[in-house]
Amino acid sequence: MNIQDFQTHPFTKYDKDWALLTAGTKDDFNSMTISWGGMGTIWNKPVAFLFVKPVRYTCEFVARHDEITVSFYDEKYKKALGVFGSKSGRDTDKPKAAGLTPKPLANGVTYEEAKETLICRKLYVQQMDKAAIPEACQKSFYSMQGETQSHCFVIAEVLEIQES
């Protein structure tokens, strides 16, 4: 699919529909459910904007690998995406537990069940400065007991979009 032809609902694609962020290669990858993100343009490139907590196992894969995919699913896979959001790949085979089938790509990994997959290359990663986050948001998202780190902000260039 031509990236410029991709049409979606920007305010529900991540927040209500959710997605899987997968980082790594066919031999070394991990996935997690994400509900914060967006799409746009920066540095004259089509990009996906993503937010990942540093404590998440997938964040280690984002740090090690340039290959990133963001995949979207039909509503019937919401329970499967819940597994990816509540279990850790450190001690769980999440694809098996969720009933999804990994699909290796030339640049990354997605799942056979994905409706759409953004195939991306990581461009930029930086941990958000908690002091710059509005106080109300700090209280809502970063004041839980033991919560010491803000999200990492990831910008990934969208190289290709695959539709099933």
N, C-alpha and C positions, 0 to 999 in steps of 0.2 A: 504494500500500500504506500502511496505517496504520502509522506509525513504532512505536507501542506493540506491534504484532503481529509485528515483525521478530524472528526467532529465528535464532541462529547459534551457532557454536562459538567462544567468546571467546578461548581460548588457542591456537587454530590459525588463525584467520581471517587474521591478518596474518603470523605467524611461519612457518607451513608453506605456506599457500595463496598468500600474497602478494596484493598489490593494486596498482592504479595510482592515484597521486595526480595529478590534473590541476588546474592552476590557470590561470585566465584566462577569456577569452571566445572565441567562435568565430573572431574575427579575430586573436587574440593569446593563445596558450596553449602550455603545455608539460606533458608528463607524465613521470613517473618511477615505477619500481617501488619499493614500500615494503614492509618486512617488520616494522617496529616500529609499533605503534599499539594502539588500543583504542577501546571505545565505552562510554558511560556517561551520567551526568547531572551537570551543574554549573549553578549559577545558574538552577535550575528549567527547564533546557533539555536536550533530548537532544543529545549531542555525540559527535564523533569526536576522539580524541587522536592526534596524528601527530608524527613526529620526522623532521626533514629536515636534512641537513648543509648549512651555508651555502655550501659550494663547488659544490653542485649547481645547475645552471641553473634548475631548477624553483623553487628558493628565491627567485630574483629575481621570478618570477611570483607566488609567494605574497605577497611584499612589495608588489607593485603592484596586485594584484586581490583583491577580496573573494570572488569566486566560486571555489569549490573543489569538486571531486568526488572521491570515492573509489569505485573500481569493482573488482568482484570477478569472477573468470572460472573457467570449468571447467578441469580439469587439462590438457586438450588445448592450452591457450593458454600453458602454462608457458614454452615456448621463446620465444614472443612477448614475454612479460613479462621474460624474460632480456635481450632487446634493449633494453627501456626502462630496465633497471638497469645496463647496461654501456656504453651509447652516450650521447653528449651531444647534446641538441637544438641546441647551438650550431653543430654542423657536420654533423648527420645528421637527415634526415626520419624520425624514429623510427616514426611510424605506418606509413609506407610500408615501411620496412625490416622491421618486425614483421608486416606484413600485416593490420593492424587498421584499421578504418574510423571516423574521427572522426564523432561525432554531436553537433551543436550542441544546446544546451538553452536555455531561457529564462535560467537562471542557471548558466552554465558549459558544459563539454564533457565528454562521456563517449565510449564506443565502442559501435558496433552489436553487437559480440561480447560485451559485458559481461553477466554473469548477473544482477548486482545493482549498482546505483549509488546511493551516498549523495550527495544533492545538498545542498551545505553553504554556509554563509557564515562566513567567518573571523571569529572573535571575539577571539582573543588569540594573540600570537606573542612568544616571548622565547627568547633563546639560553640554554641550560643553563649553569649555573655549574660549571665543571670542578672547582673546589675542593669542591663539595658532592657530587660523584659519588664513590661508594665506590672506594677505592684499587684493588681487584681489577678493577673495571669500567674504571677509567682505564687500567690496564695492558693489558686485553684489547681495548679499543675506541679508545683515544686515545693510544697510545704508539708508533704507527707513525711511521717517519721522515717528517717534514714535516707530521704531523698536529698542527695547532695549535688547531683550533676544535672545540668540542663541537656537538652537534645543536641545532637550533632546535626548541622545543616549540610545537606549534600546537594550539589548541583551535578546532574549527569546529562551529557549530550545524548539526545535521541538520534540514534544512527538509522534505525529501521523500526517499522511497526508491522507486526504480523497479526493477522486476523485468522481465526479458525474457520 
